[in-house]
Structure formats: C-alpha cells, structure tokens
C-alpha cells in the first residue's frame, strides 16, 4: 500500500500535468493524473486522495461540475487551478466547495506550498497552541477537534477541511475579532498573498451549513463590519 500522500492532478494539458507531477513527486507525494472531468470524478469518488488539484476547463465534464459532485460525497481538499482568474470565477469556485484557487500561469513552488498548507490544516488544528481544548461545547454546538466532527443539536454537520479549521480557529477564541489578513495567515497559512474574498466565501458557506441545522447556531459567526469576523455566543 502506498504510504505517500496521494494527489490527484486534473488538467487536459499534458505539459501542466507533467510539471505539477514533477514538483509534487520531488516534494514527497504520490501522484495520479486525469485529463478529463469524468475520469477525474470517477477517480476522486473511488480513491482516497489527500488533495485534488482541479482545472476548470475540462473535456467530458466541466471542472465546476466535478467539484460540485465531489462535494456532495466527500470533503477532500480541492485546489482549483485555472486560467479563469477573474473575481467572479474565483468566488464561484469557492461557492462550489473549493478550498483554494491558483491562477495560471502559476508558480509550481507556490502550488506545492498551498498543497502542504492544506494537508497541514486537514491533519492538525493546533495552530501552534498546546493549551487548547479538544472538544469545544456551546449551546447547541459541539466541535470534536480530534475526530474533526461538528454536531449541531443531534445532527452532524459535514464541513470541508478549511471550513472546519475556520470554525475551530474562531471558536477557540470566542469574542475575539479577527480581520481577514489574520485568518488568511493563520488558517490558510498565507503570509504574503491570498484573496481576502476567500475568507468571506468560506464564512458564508460555514454559516449556511450551520444554519441548515440551526439558525441560532449559525448566528454564532458574527460579521464585524469594516473589520472582520468573530465567534460570539449570545445566549
């Protein structure tokens, strides 16, 4: 059995797949490839990948559809890799459930750094602190950090790895106001770059998922206008 973290690289351009594979393998990852959307979806739903790097413009099945269908079944971290870098395309990608967005032409080293950041956050939610609780309990909400499970009332809420990390990071520090730069730095591990709309989109999705189980719990995620966000329990 392959012990290396397995990455699925989906792109219809062979030179892109070859370049990304080379850098991933040099960094200690095992790599699978798919050149069209249907093959990518079949692989993603039947193989345990650590991260999926997904182009949007694909034959057979559009990358947006691939992303949306993967999200219906699993929470594997997804990095969208595409030439469609305008703001609306980025926002739409996040709304579909992507965890990150890299625009072509791209730096392979930056892409590897983002893969590693996603894997780090998916595997550990310590945020360089040793005194944090492993189960966070609030009225109507329980967050089991080690199990990476969120329960609202008697319902389990399925979050993507980044949505989970964002909730944990804020819930471990109730009432503290975080600006978007802080969240990008500490949750996404981006120190010098990163689209701040990434934060807004993930907050929106997090609220929506919590709200499907409890409107009251969804209101724990508070917007502080002109600054950022905080986790606040008012009841």
C-alpha positions as CSV (number, residue, x, y, z in Angstrom):
1,X,0.0,0.0,0.0
2,X,1.4,3.4,-1.0
3,X,2.3,5.3,2.2
4,X,2.9,8.6,0.5
5,X,0.1,11.2,0.4
6,X,-1.7,10.8,-2.9
7,X,-2.6,13.9,-5.0
8,X,-4.9,13.8,-8.0
9,X,-3.9,16.3,-10.7
10,X,-6.7,17.0,-13.2
11,X,-5.8,19.0,-16.3
12,X,-6.3,18.5,-20.0
13,X,-2.9,19.8,-20.8
14,X,-0.2,17.1,-20.5
15,X,2.6,19.6,-20.0
16,X,0.8,21.1,-17.0
17,X,0.2,17.6,-15.5
18,X,3.8,16.7,-16.1
19,X,5.1,19.9,-14.5
20,X,2.9,19.6,-11.4
21,X,3.7,15.9,-11.1
22,X,7.4,16.6,-11.2
23,X,7.2,19.2,-8.4
24,X,4.8,17.1,-6.3
25,X,7.0,13.9,-6.5
26,X,10.1,15.9,-5.6
27,X,8.2,17.1,-2.5
28,X,7.4,13.5,-1.5
29,X,3.9,13.0,-2.8
30,X,2.4,10.2,-4.9
31,X,0.6,11.5,-8.0
32,X,-2.4,10.3,-10.1
33,X,-3.5,12.1,-13.2
34,X,-6.8,12.7,-15.1
35,X,-7.1,14.5,-18.4
36,X,-10.9,14.9,-18.4
37,X,-13.7,15.7,-15.9
38,X,-15.4,12.3,-16.0
39,X,-12.2,10.4,-15.4
40,X,-11.4,12.8,-12.6
41,X,-14.8,12.3,-10.9
42,X,-14.5,8.5,-11.1
43,X,-11.1,8.5,-9.6
44,X,-12.0,11.1,-6.9
45,X,-15.0,9.1,-5.7
46,X,-13.3,5.8,-5.6
47,X,-9.7,6.6,-4.4
48,X,-8.6,8.2,-1.1
49,X,-6.8,11.3,-2.2
50,X,-5.2,13.7,0.2
51,X,-5.7,16.7,-2.1
52,X,-7.2,17.2,-5.6
53,X,-5.8,19.8,-8.0
54,X,-8.5,20.6,-10.4
55,X,-8.6,22.6,-13.7
56,X,-12.0,24.1,-14.5
57,X,-12.0,23.9,-18.3
58,X,-12.1,20.2,-19.0
59,X,-13.5,17.9,-21.7
60,X,-16.2,15.4,-20.9
61,X,-17.3,17.1,-17.7
62,X,-16.6,20.7,-16.6
63,X,-14.4,21.2,-13.6
64,X,-17.1,23.1,-11.8
65,X,-19.4,20.1,-12.1
66,X,-16.6,17.8,-10.9
67,X,-16.1,20.0,-7.9
68,X,-19.8,20.2,-7.0
69,X,-20.3,16.4,-7.4
70,X,-17.2,15.6,-5.3
71,X,-18.6,17.9,-2.6
72,X,-21.8,16.0,-2.5
73,X,-20.0,12.9,-1.3
74,X,-16.7,13.9,0.4
75,X,-14.7,16.7,1.9
76,X,-11.3,16.0,0.2
77,X,-9.4,19.3,-0.1
78,X,-9.7,20.8,-3.6
79,X,-7.4,23.4,-5.2
80,X,-8.7,24.9,-8.4
81,X,-6.0,25.5,-10.9
82,X,-7.2,27.5,-13.9
83,X,-6.7,30.4,-16.3
84,X,-10.1,31.9,-15.4
85,X,-8.7,34.2,-12.7
86,X,-11.3,37.0,-12.5
87,X,-13.0,37.6,-9.2
88,X,-16.4,36.1,-10.2
89,X,-14.8,32.8,-11.2
90,X,-12.8,32.6,-8.0
91,X,-15.9,33.3,-5.9
92,X,-17.9,30.8,-7.8
93,X,-15.2,28.2,-7.3
94,X,-15.3,28.7,-3.6
95,X,-19.0,28.6,-3.5
96,X,-18.8,25.2,-5.2
97,X,-16.7,23.9,-2.3
98,X,-13.1,24.5,-3.4
99,X,-10.6,25.2,-0.6
100,X,-8.1,27.2,-2.6
101,X,-7.7,28.8,-6.0
102,X,-4.4,29.2,-8.1
103,X,-4.4,31.1,-11.3
104,X,-2.4,30.2,-14.4
105,X,0.3,31.0,-15.1
106,X,1.4,29.8,-11.7
107,X,4.5,29.2,-9.6
108,X,4.9,25.5,-9.1
109,X,6.6,26.2,-5.7
110,X,3.7,28.3,-4.6
111,X,1.3,25.5,-5.6
112,X,3.3,23.0,-3.6
113,X,3.3,25.3,-0.6
114,X,-0.5,25.6,-0.8
115,X,-0.9,21.8,-1.0
116,X,1.3,21.4,2.1
117,X,-0.7,24.1,3.9
118,X,-4.0,22.3,3.1
119,X,-2.6,19.0,4.3
120,X,-1.3,20.5,7.5
121,X,-4.6,22.1,8.3
122,X,-6.5,18.9,7.4
123,X,-4.3,16.8,9.7
124,X,-3.8,19.1,12.7
125,X,-5.8,22.0,14.1
126,X,-3.3,23.0,16.8
127,X,-2.4,26.4,15.4
128,X,0.8,26.4,17.4
129,X,-1.0,26.2,20.7
130,X,-0.8,23.4,23.3
131,X,-3.4,24.6,25.8
132,X,-6.5,24.4,23.6
133,X,-9.4,22.1,24.3
134,X,-10.0,19.1,22.2
135,X,-13.8,19.3,22.4
136,X,-15.5,22.7,22.2
137,X,-19.0,22.9,23.6
138,X,-21.5,25.7,23.2
139,X,-25.3,25.8,23.4
140,X,-26.5,23.6,20.6
141,X,-23.0,23.1,19.2
142,X,-20.2,20.6,19.8
143,X,-16.9,20.6,17.9
144,X,-14.8,17.5,18.3
145,X,-11.3,18.5,17.3
146,X,-9.5,15.2,17.2
147,X,-12.4,13.5,15.4
148,X,-12.9,16.5,13.2
149,X,-16.7,16.3,13.8
150,X,-19.2,19.0,14.2
151,X,-22.6,18.4,15.8
152,X,-25.4,20.9,15.9
153,X,-28.1,19.6,18.3
154,X,-28.4,15.9,17.4
155,X,-27.3,16.4,13.8
156,X,-23.8,16.0,12.4
157,X,-22.8,18.9,10.0
158,X,-20.4,18.0,7.2
159,X,-17.7,20.7,6.7
160,X,-14.8,20.8,4.3
161,X,-11.4,20.8,6.0
162,X,-11.0,24.5,5.6
163,X,-14.5,25.3,6.9
164,X,-13.8,23.1,9.9
165,X,-10.4,24.8,10.5
166,X,-12.0,28.2,10.3
167,X,-14.7,27.3,12.8
168,X,-12.3,25.8,15.2
169,X,-9.9,28.7,15.0
170,X,-12.6,31.2,15.8
171,X,-14.5,29.1,18.4
172,X,-11.3,28.5,20.4
173,X,-11.1,32.3,20.9
174,X,-14.7,33.4,21.5
175,X,-15.4,37.2,21.2
176,X,-12.0,37.9,19.6
177,X,-12.4,39.9,16.4
178,X,-10.3,38.6,13.5
179,X,-9.5,40.6,10.4
180,X,-9.3,38.8,7.1
181,X,-5.5,39.1,7.0
182,X,-5.2,37.2,10.3
183,X,-7.5,34.5,9.1
184,X,-5.6,34.1,5.8
185,X,-2.3,33.9,7.7
186,X,-3.3,31.5,10.5
187,X,-6.0,29.3,8.8
188,X,-4.8,29.3,5.2
189,X,-1.1,29.9,6.1
190,X,-0.8,32.7,3.6
191,X,1.6,35.4,4.8
192,X,2.2,37.4,1.7
193,X,-0.6,36.7,-0.7
194,X,-4.1,35.4,-0.8
195,X,-7.5,36.7,-1.9
196,X,-9.4,38.1,1.1
197,X,-12.7,37.1,-0.6
198,X,-11.6,33.6,0.1
199,X,-12.4,34.3,3.8
200,X,-15.8,35.9,3.0
201,X,-16.8,32.9,0.9
202,X,-15.9,30.3,3.4
203,X,-17.6,32.3,6.2
204,X,-20.8,32.4,4.0
205,X,-20.6,28.6,3.4
206,X,-19.9,27.9,7.1
207,X,-22.9,29.9,8.2
208,X,-25.2,28.2,5.6
209,X,-24.2,24.7,6.7
210,X,-24.7,25.5,10.4
211,X,-27.9,27.3,9.6
212,X,-29.3,24.2,7.9
213,X,-29.2,22.6,11.3
214,X,-29.9,25.6,13.5
215,X,-30.4,29.3,12.7
216,X,-29.4,30.2,16.2
217,X,-26.0,28.4,15.9
218,X,-25.3,30.0,12.6
219,X,-25.6,33.4,14.3
220,X,-22.5,32.5,16.4
221,X,-20.4,33.6,13.4
222,X,-20.7,37.4,13.6
223,X,-19.6,39.9,11.0
224,X,-17.9,42.9,12.5
225,X,-18.4,45.5,9.8
226,X,-15.3,47.2,8.5
227,X,-13.0,44.8,10.4
228,X,-13.7,41.1,10.0
229,X,-15.4,38.3,11.9
230,X,-15.8,36.8,15.4
231,X,-17.3,33.8,17.2
232,X,-19.8,35.0,19.7
233,X,-22.4,33.0,21.8
234,X,-25.1,35.4,22.8
235,X,-27.5,33.0,24.6
